[in-house]
Amino acid sequence: MNFKQIETFRAVMLTRSMTLAASQLHTSQPNVTRVISQLEKEVGFALFERVAGRIFPTVEAEALLREVERAFVGLDSLSESARSIRQSGTGSLRVGAVTSIAMSIIPEAMRLFTERYPKVPVVIHTSGSSAVAQWTAMRYCDVGLVSFLSDIPGIETALLRKERGVCVVPSAHRLARKRLIQAKDLAGERFISLPHGSSTRLATDAAFESDDRELTIETPYATTICRMVGLGLGVGIVNPIVSRSMTTPGMKGTGMKMAGIKAIPFEPAIEFNSYVLRPANTPSTRLVRAFLSCVDEVWP
């Protein structure tokens, strides 16, 4: 018994006509008759009785149809599953991201992603770049977004964005009207910094040859630096993706608005790079590609 025989039998049962079944199956009536005859020989009982040029299904045929319909319900379910996969992908999406990206870019990227793939569950894991790299290498995360690269095997990397750091100052600060802030301008200023040991902290400290800053507060999060600057606790240098998300309403980012701070270009240039991590030797899934497309769309 093959699928062609079952499909033909079902068409004849539903139409109660060899001719209509043939039309529905885009074949000839003699071909339908031949296939039904083959099926009757295979199952070992008559499926139809012929009376005055018309066909009538036997009791056995009605019983067989019930089993066939169960099978076709399964096929319809498979078709629906394929349609769902085609439209929404399959499985879940697990994203690892450093805090600066998780708090500035990912919320708006997720808004786009969930509009396009509403049935796909997403988990966002946030930590430092090294932890995100480890998660990605172990395939605990499908994709990682980090701010620096670490020597962890099992990942493939690509530069996502290259940005120049900005100096954030209170909006009423003496430097707030400047179009460019230089390292010497921060002499005597209370400075809120990233913690010792981070590559960005090293690059920031290197920008100040004669360091006259007052290093008062350390915090690992650029969003916290911006918040503290807004409260008048000092000034700081941060990744512009964070300052943009906190100072511009309706931007391509979180849309958060934080009054009281201003972000100004800084010299010498301090680079803030962002990278995409993927598990090595593993093709990106459709969901990963779709998510990264959303990230690219919302990145300012």
N, C-alpha and C positions, 0 to 999 in steps of 0.2 A: 504494500500500500504506500503510495507516494503522495506528495503534496498536490500534484496536478489532479490526481484522482479525487482527493478529498475536496479540493476547491471546486471541481466540476460537479461533484455530488451535491455540495452545499448550494451551488447556484441553481441546480435543477430543483432541489427541494424548496428553495425560497421563491422561485418563479413558477413552479409547477408546470414547466414547459421546457422541452429540449431546445426549441427554437429561440425562446427568450434567453435561456441560459447561454446559448451559443453567442448571441448578440452581446450579452453582458461580458462574456469572456473574450470577445473579439476573435472568435473562431467559427467553424462551420457546424451546422446541426449534425451531419454524419460523424464528425469528429467527436462531438459530445456523446452521441450514441455509442460510439466505439469505446470511449473511455469508461462510460458507465458499465458497459458489458464486461470490460476487463476487471472493474472493481467488484462486480457481482461474482465473477469467477474466483477472485482473490478472497472475498469474505465468506463465500460458500453459501450464500442465500440470496434470494431475489430482493431487489430494492424497489422495483416498480412493477405494477401491473398495467398492461395496455388494454384499454377498453374503448372501442369505437374511435380509434385515432387519438385518444387522450391517455395520459399516464396518471396513475394513482400510486402514491408511496405505500409500501407495505408497513406493517407494524414494526418489523425489524428496521426498516429505513428510518422511521420516526425515532426509534431508540438510538440508532447510530447518529442521527442528527443532533440529539442532545449532547452526546459526547463530543461531536465535532464543534458544536457551539462553545463548549467549555474551552476547547483548544483555541478557537478563534478569539475568545475573550482574552486569552493569554497573549495572542499575537497583537491584539489591539493595545494591550498594556505595554508590550514591547515597543510598539510604534509611539505610544505616548512618552515612554521613557526616552526613546531616541530623540523625540521632539524637544523634551525638556533638556536633555544634554546639549542638543544643538543650540538652544536658546540661552541656557543658563550655566552650562558646564556641569561638572560633577564633583562630588566631594566637597571639601571645605578649603578655605584659604587661610594659611597661617603666616602672619607677617611679623618679622622682628624689626624693631626700629629703635634708634637712639632717641632720647627724650626730646631733643631740639626738633627733630623731624616729626616725632609722634604728636607733639603738641602744636605744631604749626601747619604742617602740610597734610598729615594723614586724615584729620577730621573731614576736611572738604573733599579729599580724594575718596574717602569712604562714602560720602554722600553721593557722589557720582556713581561709584561702583555698585552701591545697593539699589540705586535707581535702575541700573542696567541688569543686575543679577540679584533680584530681591530674595530669591530662595536659597542663595548660597551662604552658609554660615561662615563668619570670619572671626578669627581670634588675633588680637594685636598683643604682642609681647614686647615690653619695653625694658631696655637695660643699656649698658655701655657697649661700645663697638666690639670689644673682644667677646663679650657674652653673646651678642647677636651673631657674630661670626661662628662661634661654636655651635649655636643652635642651627644655623644654616648648614654647616658641615655635617651635622648629625641628622639632617633632614627633619629636625623638630620644627623648623620653619621652612616654608616653601621659598621665601625670598627675604632678604635682609636689606635694610637701609641704614648705613653707618656714616660716621664722620671721619674715621680714619681706618687704615688697613692694618691688620695684624697678621703675624706669621702663623696662621692656622691652615693646615692642609685640608683639602677636600672642598674648596670653594672656588668659584670663578667670580672675578670682580670686573666692574666697569664703572668708569667715572660718570656720575649722574649730573652734578653741577659743580662749578667752581665759582666761589663768591669771595668778595673782599669784605673784611670785617668793618663794622661801623661802630662809632663811639656813641653810646646812648647817654644823654644828659637830661636833667630836669628841664622842662620847657621854659622855666623862668631863669635858667642858669645863665651866667655871663657868656658861656660859649654857644648858647642855643642859636644865636643869629649867624654864626659862622657857617660858611659853605664847606669848609674843610678843616678838620681838626688834626693838628700834628702832635707828635709825642711831647714836644716841649710845652705845648699848651696845657698839659695836664699836671705840670709841676705844682705841688702843694695840694692837689685834689685828692679827696678821699676816694679810693679806687676799690670797686667791688670786682673780685677776680674769680676765675675758675680755679679749682684746687691744684696744688702741686702734683706733678707727675703726669699730667695730661699733655699731649703734644701741642694743643692750642695754647695752654698756659706757657709753655716754653717759648713758643713763637711770639706770644704777646710780650713776655718779659724781655725778649731779645730786641724788641722794637724800641726800648727805652735805654739809650746808651748811658746817660747819667740819670739814674732813676730817682726822681724827686717826688714820686707819687706817695701817698699815704695808703699802704695796703691794709685795709681795715677789715674787710669781710671776704670770706671765700665760700663759694657754693658751686656745686657741680652742674647747676641748671641755668641756662641762659634766660629762661622765663623768670626765674627768681631774681636774677640780676636786674632785668627790666622792671620788675615789680618794685624792687628796693630803690632803684633809681627814681621811679615815679614817686616814692615816698620821701625823696630828698636825702637818702642815706649815702649818696655818692654818685660816681660815674662808672661806666664799664665799657668793655668792648665785646661785642657779641656777633654771632652769625646773623646777617641781615634777614634771613628767612624768619627768624624769631621776632626781630623788631618790627618787620613789616606786618606780621600777623597780629601784633599787639597795638599797632598805631593807626592802621588803616581800616575803617569799617567797610565791609562788603568786598574786601580784596579776595584774590584767589588764594585763600588759605582758610583760617578758622573764622575770619570775620570778627574776631574779638577787637574790642576798642579799649585801649588803656590811655586815659588822659594823663597829662603831666610829663610825658617823655618825648624826646626828639632824637632821631637817629641821624647821624651826620657822617659822611665819608671820613676815613681815617688814614693818615700816612705816618710811617711807612706801611705799605700794604701788608695785611695779615690775611693769609688765605684760609678760607673755610671751605673744605671740599666735602662733597657728599658722594657716596658710592652705593652701587647696587651689588648685592651678593646673591649668588645662586649656588645650589649644590653642584659640585663638579660632575661632569659626565652625565648630567641629567637634563634632558630637554625641558625648557620652560613650558608649563602647562598653559592652556588657554586662559585660565583664571589669573595666573601670574602675569601674563602679557596684558590682559585687560586691566588689571590693577595698576601696573606700571604706566599704562596709557593714561589712566585717570590721574596718577601722580604728575605726569608730565603736563597734563591739561591745567592743573590747578597751581602748579609751581609758578610763582610770580616772575 
